[in-house]
Amino acid sequence: DADVTQTPRNRITKTGKRIMLECSQTKGHDRMYWYRQDPGLGLRLIYYSFDVKDINKGEISDGYSVSRQAQAKFSLSLESAIPNQTALYFCATSAPDSDTEAFFGQGTRLTVV
Amino acid sequence: AQKITQTQPGMFVQEKEAVTLDCTYDTSDPSYGLFWYKQPSSGEMIFLIYQGSYDQQNATEGRYSLNFQKARKSANLVISASQLGDSAMYFCAMREGLGGTSYGKLTFGQGTILTVHP
């Protein structure tokens, strides 16, 4: 099993619908992140969480919300999806040590039509 | 201003040759880390190599090495003896600050698509 698991892997939804992307991890890390990837823009940070009581907005949080249900679970919601939220979404975790890499989920390809 | 810049949208290399992927960064924090990730067509993000701002020597991991030039703020990835399986998107990323102050956030460049020809 993957250390960081995202569900669903692919999703097509209609404009205006609410959708939740889920992430769970078995790394035991406190830090969790949601990024989106767009062609030519790399990955950009949406939200991040230091622990279950700590939620922070990233670079592009408008139109998104998150929930940290437990240390191992971090969900991203699009309250009312719009077409420009079509992207590849990644959940990631990292340990407190600054010199360790972030571990990424497999990604969720979301299409809003 | 872009914190991480990858100026090569696409690169081509012949199998078994070496290739350098460019990355420049911008930060005023004296403590930072630089990462390279590989993203094959299947989409997953694979960690390749890390370089800390205080590291005296260039990082190496197998066929990957990081050419770290601190004064020039560059952190180029060198892949030696390219293989067909190296064809992928490559991202440079930076983590600023140390320990708890950084939250471990990564800032990514735009990516470089590497194509290895047989």
HADDOCK unambig.tbl for C-alpha pairs under 7 A between the chains (distance, minus, plus):
assign (segid A and resid 40 and name CA) (segid B and resid 110 and name CA) 5.36 0.50 0.50
assign (segid A and resid 41 and name CA) (segid B and resid 110 and name CA) 4.79 0.50 0.50
assign (segid A and resid 42 and name CA) (segid B and resid 108 and name CA) 5.92 0.50 0.50
assign (segid A and resid 42 and name CA) (segid B and resid 109 and name CA) 5.61 0.50 0.50
assign (segid A and resid 42 and name CA) (segid B and resid 110 and name CA) 4.12 0.50 0.50
assign (segid A and resid 42 and name CA) (segid B and resid 111 and name CA) 5.90 0.50 0.50
assign (segid A and resid 43 and name CA) (segid B and resid 108 and name CA) 5.72 0.50 0.50
assign (segid A and resid 50 and name CA) (segid B and resid 103 and name CA) 6.71 0.50 0.50
assign (segid A and resid 94 and name CA) (segid B and resid 104 and name CA) 6.79 0.50 0.50
assign (segid A and resid 96 and name CA) (segid B and resid 99 and name CA) 5.99 0.50 0.50
assign (segid A and resid 96 and name CA) (segid B and resid 100 and name CA) 6.73 0.50 0.50
assign (segid A and resid 97 and name CA) (segid B and resid 99 and name CA) 5.86 0.50 0.50
assign (segid A and resid 98 and name CA) (segid B and resid 98 and name CA) 5.52 0.50 0.50
assign (segid A and resid 98 and name CA) (segid B and resid 99 and name CA) 5.59 0.50 0.50
assign (segid A and resid 98 and name CA) (segid B and resid 104 and name CA) 6.41 0.50 0.50
assign (segid A and resid 99 and name CA) (segid B and resid 33 and name CA) 6.51 0.50 0.50
assign (segid A and resid 99 and name CA) (segid B and resid 52 and name CA) 6.74 0.50 0.50
assign (segid A and resid 101 and name CA) (segid B and resid 47 and name CA) 6.87 0.50 0.50
assign (segid A and resid 104 and name CA) (segid B and resid 45 and name CA) 6.11 0.50 0.50
assign (segid A and resid 106 and name CA) (segid B and resid 43 and name CA) 6.91 0.50 0.50
assign (segid A and resid 106 and name CA) (segid B and resid 44 and name CA) 5.01 0.50 0.50
assign (segid A and resid 107 and name CA) (segid B and resid 43 and name CA) 6.96 0.50 0.50
assign (segid A and resid 107 and name CA) (segid B and resid 44 and name CA) 6.65 0.50 0.50
